[in-house]
């Protein structure tokens, strides 16, 4: 039994050696086995952490570079929304104007250390270039605030008020102009005319004409009346070039009136101008 067991163990060892020799022989004959190229790529993608990178942001179109889109419903009074600030330049507006004071304000921007307010006489409605803002026509310098009351004006005179914004290094960051005039602030705006209302595709498109020059005009309010009931405000815009409105859910009635009123910086309103349409 001892001999038989020893011979059995020797046989197992010999078989194992032959097997190893066979493997060695096969490897040397066939060469090393290479992984497919796709295997390495797949392993890289699944084991490495992928960096998503910075998000791509597409800048919005400059609102001032094209005609205003039709106004959409925003609700009635009171007027609470703020004017849309143009982020590509300094936003300049007229807060109020009278025969002896013109109050202007401007947008405050990040990285700005100094604001210079300029005033020049207006001889044309074409906006002056930035080169027209010189040291000779600076009327106010500040590092904050965004508002200035210019009291050195002559009654009945038309102006351009502008602002330049500079960084701490003296680099021009932004600039902007606005038409102004030293005028009496007691007169309400004139009546808006040229109002039309067209019913199509289930919507009513209301448009109106550009009013005559009014230096204090601040915006428009659109109102709607149904079947002789008092008109209610349904939209407001502060953009003077936005002279259209889309009523997306007009009432189905034979007697619908759309009215447009203009308002100024002192909230004086014009008498309404309107048009009646049959929406049945």
C-alpha positions as CSV (number, residue, x, y, z in Angstrom):
1,X,0.0,0.0,0.0
2,X,2.8,2.3,0.8
3,X,4.4,1.7,-2.6
4,X,1.1,2.2,-4.4
5,X,0.4,5.5,-2.6
6,X,3.9,6.8,-3.4
7,X,3.6,5.9,-7.0
8,X,0.2,7.6,-7.2
9,X,1.7,10.8,-5.8
10,X,4.6,10.7,-8.3
11,X,2.1,10.3,-11.1
12,X,0.2,13.4,-10.0
13,X,3.4,15.4,-9.9
14,X,4.4,14.2,-13.3
15,X,1.0,15.1,-14.8
16,X,1.2,18.6,-13.2
17,X,4.7,19.2,-14.7
18,X,3.6,18.1,-18.1
19,X,0.6,20.4,-17.9
20,X,2.9,23.4,-17.0
21,X,5.3,22.5,-19.7
22,X,2.4,22.4,-22.2
23,X,1.2,25.8,-21.1
24,X,4.6,27.2,-21.4
25,X,5.0,25.7,-24.8
26,X,1.6,27.0,-26.0
27,X,2.4,30.6,-24.7
28,X,5.7,30.7,-26.5
29,X,4.3,29.5,-29.7
30,X,1.2,31.7,-29.9
31,X,2.7,34.8,-28.3
32,X,1.1,36.9,-25.6
33,X,-2.6,37.5,-25.8
34,X,-3.5,41.2,-26.3
35,X,-6.7,42.8,-25.1
36,X,-8.8,44.4,-27.8
37,X,-8.4,48.1,-28.1
38,X,-12.0,48.7,-27.3
39,X,-11.6,46.9,-23.9
40,X,-9.0,49.5,-22.7
41,X,-11.2,52.4,-23.8
42,X,-14.3,51.0,-22.1
43,X,-12.3,50.4,-18.9
44,X,-11.0,54.0,-19.0
45,X,-14.5,55.5,-19.3
46,X,-16.0,53.4,-16.6
47,X,-13.3,53.7,-14.0
48,X,-12.3,57.4,-14.4
49,X,-14.3,60.3,-13.1
50,X,-15.6,62.4,-16.0
51,X,-15.3,66.2,-15.6
52,X,-18.5,67.8,-16.9
53,X,-16.7,71.1,-17.5
54,X,-18.2,74.6,-17.2
55,X,-21.8,75.1,-18.3
56,X,-22.2,76.8,-21.6
57,X,-24.3,80.0,-21.3
58,X,-25.7,81.6,-24.4
59,X,-26.1,85.4,-23.8
60,X,-29.6,86.9,-24.5
61,X,-30.1,89.2,-27.4
62,X,-29.6,92.8,-26.7
63,X,-33.2,94.1,-26.3
64,X,-32.2,97.6,-27.6
65,X,-30.8,96.2,-30.8
66,X,-34.2,95.3,-32.3
67,X,-37.8,96.2,-32.1
68,X,-39.6,95.3,-28.9
69,X,-41.6,92.0,-28.9
70,X,-45.3,92.4,-28.3
71,X,-46.2,92.9,-24.7
72,X,-47.8,90.0,-22.8
73,X,-50.3,90.3,-19.9
74,X,-48.8,91.3,-16.6
75,X,-51.7,92.3,-14.5
76,X,-53.3,95.6,-13.5
77,X,-52.4,98.4,-11.1
78,X,-50.5,99.3,-9.1
79,X,-47.3,99.7,-11.2
80,X,-44.8,97.6,-9.4
81,X,-42.4,96.2,-11.9
82,X,-39.0,97.8,-12.6
83,X,-37.7,98.8,-16.0
84,X,-35.6,96.1,-17.7
85,X,-32.0,96.9,-17.3
86,X,-29.8,96.6,-20.4
87,X,-26.8,94.6,-19.1
88,X,-24.6,95.5,-22.1
89,X,-24.4,99.2,-21.3
90,X,-25.2,101.6,-18.5
91,X,-29.0,101.9,-18.1
92,X,-29.9,105.6,-18.0
93,X,-33.4,106.8,-17.2
94,X,-35.2,110.1,-16.4
95,X,-36.8,109.8,-12.9
96,X,-38.3,113.3,-13.2
97,X,-38.1,116.5,-15.2
98,X,-39.3,120.0,-14.5
99,X,-38.5,123.4,-15.8
100,X,-35.6,123.8,-13.3
101,X,-34.5,120.2,-12.4
102,X,-33.8,117.0,-14.3
103,X,-33.3,113.9,-12.2
104,X,-31.5,111.0,-13.8
105,X,-30.5,107.6,-12.5
106,X,-28.3,104.8,-13.8
107,X,-27.5,101.2,-13.3
108,X,-24.7,100.3,-10.9
109,X,-22.3,97.6,-12.1
110,X,-19.9,95.3,-10.5
111,X,-16.3,96.4,-10.5
112,X,-17.1,100.1,-11.0
113,X,-15.2,102.5,-8.8
114,X,-16.4,105.8,-10.3
115,X,-19.4,107.2,-12.2
116,X,-19.2,110.4,-14.2
117,X,-22.4,112.1,-15.2
118,X,-22.3,114.2,-18.4
119,X,-24.7,116.8,-19.9
120,X,-24.6,118.2,-23.4
121,X,-27.2,120.3,-25.4
122,X,-29.3,118.2,-27.7
123,X,-29.4,119.3,-31.3
124,X,-30.3,115.9,-32.8
125,X,-32.2,112.8,-31.8
126,X,-29.3,110.7,-32.9
127,X,-27.5,109.3,-29.8
128,X,-24.1,110.9,-29.5
129,X,-21.0,108.6,-29.4
130,X,-19.1,107.9,-26.2
131,X,-16.4,110.3,-27.5
132,X,-18.9,113.2,-26.8
133,X,-18.5,112.5,-23.1
134,X,-15.5,114.7,-22.2
135,X,-14.0,116.2,-19.1
136,X,-15.5,119.6,-20.1
137,X,-19.1,118.4,-19.8
138,X,-18.8,116.3,-16.6
139,X,-21.4,117.7,-14.1
140,X,-21.2,115.1,-11.3
141,X,-18.7,112.4,-10.1
142,X,-19.5,109.8,-7.5
143,X,-18.5,106.3,-6.5
144,X,-22.0,105.1,-5.6
145,X,-25.6,106.2,-5.6
146,X,-26.9,105.8,-9.2
147,X,-29.0,109.0,-9.0
148,X,-28.3,112.7,-9.5
149,X,-30.6,115.8,-9.7
150,X,-29.3,118.3,-12.2
151,X,-30.5,121.7,-11.2
152,X,-28.2,123.7,-13.6
153,X,-30.6,123.5,-16.5
154,X,-32.5,126.1,-18.5
155,X,-36.3,126.0,-18.9
156,X,-37.4,124.7,-22.3
157,X,-33.9,123.4,-23.2
158,X,-33.3,119.9,-24.6
159,X,-30.3,117.8,-23.4
160,X,-28.6,114.5,-23.6
161,X,-27.6,113.2,-20.1
162,X,-25.0,110.4,-20.0
163,X,-23.0,108.4,-17.6
164,X,-19.6,106.7,-17.9
165,X,-18.6,103.9,-15.5
166,X,-14.9,103.4,-14.7
167,X,-13.0,100.6,-12.9
168,X,-10.5,101.3,-10.2
169,X,-7.8,101.1,-12.9
170,X,-9.5,103.8,-14.9
171,X,-10.9,101.5,-17.6
172,X,-14.2,102.4,-19.1
173,X,-16.7,99.6,-18.1
174,X,-19.9,100.9,-19.6
175,X,-21.7,104.1,-20.7
176,X,-25.2,105.2,-21.7
177,X,-27.2,108.3,-22.8
178,X,-30.8,109.5,-22.3
179,X,-32.8,112.3,-23.9
180,X,-34.0,114.9,-21.4
181,X,-35.5,118.3,-21.4
182,X,-36.2,121.0,-18.8
183,X,-40.0,121.2,-19.1
184,X,-43.1,121.9,-17.0
185,X,-44.3,118.7,-15.2
186,X,-47.9,119.7,-14.8
187,X,-49.1,118.7,-18.2
188,X,-50.4,115.1,-18.6
189,X,-49.3,113.1,-21.7
190,X,-51.3,113.5,-24.8
191,X,-53.9,110.9,-25.9
192,X,-52.5,107.8,-27.5
193,X,-54.0,107.4,-31.0
194,X,-53.7,105.0,-33.9
195,X,-55.0,102.1,-31.8
196,X,-55.9,99.0,-33.6
197,X,-57.1,95.5,-32.5
198,X,-57.0,92.5,-34.8
199,X,-58.6,89.2,-33.7
200,X,-56.8,86.1,-35.2
201,X,-55.9,82.6,-34.1
202,X,-57.8,83.0,-30.9
203,X,-55.7,86.1,-29.9
204,X,-56.2,89.8,-30.1
205,X,-53.2,91.9,-31.3
206,X,-53.4,95.5,-30.1
207,X,-51.1,98.1,-31.5
208,X,-50.8,101.9,-31.2
209,X,-49.0,104.8,-32.8
210,X,-45.9,106.5,-31.5
211,X,-47.0,109.6,-29.7
212,X,-45.7,113.1,-30.5
213,X,-42.5,114.1,-28.6
214,X,-43.2,114.0,-24.9
215,X,-40.1,114.3,-22.8
216,X,-41.7,113.0,-19.6
217,X,-43.4,110.0,-21.1
218,X,-42.5,106.9,-19.1
219,X,-44.7,104.1,-20.4
220,X,-48.1,102.7,-21.4
221,X,-50.9,100.9,-19.8
222,X,-53.3,98.6,-21.7
223,X,-56.9,98.3,-20.5
224,X,-59.8,96.1,-21.5
225,X,-63.5,96.7,-21.0
226,X,-66.3,94.1,-21.7
227,X,-70.0,94.8,-22.5
228,X,-69.9,98.4,-21.2
229,X,-68.3,97.6,-17.9
230,X,-65.4,99.8,-16.6
231,X,-62.1,99.0,-18.3
232,X,-59.5,97.1,-16.3
233,X,-55.7,97.3,-16.7
234,X,-54.3,94.1,-18.1
235,X,-50.7,95.0,-19.1
236,X,-48.0,97.7,-18.4
237,X,-44.8,98.5,-20.2
238,X,-42.0,101.0,-19.5
239,X,-40.4,100.6,-23.0
240,X,-41.5,103.4,-25.2
241,X,-40.6,101.4,-28.3
242,X,-43.0,98.6,-27.2
243,X,-46.2,99.6,-28.8
244,X,-48.1,96.3,-29.2
245,X,-49.9,93.9,-26.9
246,X,-51.2,90.3,-27.3
247,X,-54.3,89.4,-25.4
248,X,-53.9,85.6,-25.3
249,X,-57.3,84.9,-23.7
250,X,-59.7,87.5,-25.0
251,X,-63.3,87.4,-23.9
252,X,-65.9,86.1,-26.3
253,X,-68.2,89.1,-26.6
254,X,-69.5,91.5,-29.3
255,X,-68.6,94.6,-27.3
256,X,-64.9,94.5,-26.2
257,X,-62.9,97.7,-26.0
258,X,-59.2,98.0,-25.8
259,X,-57.7,101.2,-24.4
260,X,-54.2,102.5,-24.1
261,X,-53.1,105.3,-21.8
262,X,-49.7,106.9,-21.5
263,X,-48.2,107.9,-18.1
264,X,-45.2,110.1,-17.2
265,X,-42.6,110.1,-14.5
266,X,-45.0,111.8,-12.1
267,X,-47.7,109.1,-12.8
268,X,-49.9,111.6,-14.7
269,X,-52.0,109.6,-17.1
270,X,-53.3,110.6,-20.5
271,X,-57.0,110.3,-21.3
272,X,-57.6,106.8,-22.8
273,X,-57.7,106.2,-26.5
274,X,-59.5,103.0,-27.5
275,X,-61.0,100.8,-30.1
276,X,-64.0,98.5,-29.9
277,X,-64.0,95.0,-31.5
278,X,-66.5,92.2,-32.0
279,X,-65.0,88.9,-30.8
280,X,-68.0,86.6,-31.3
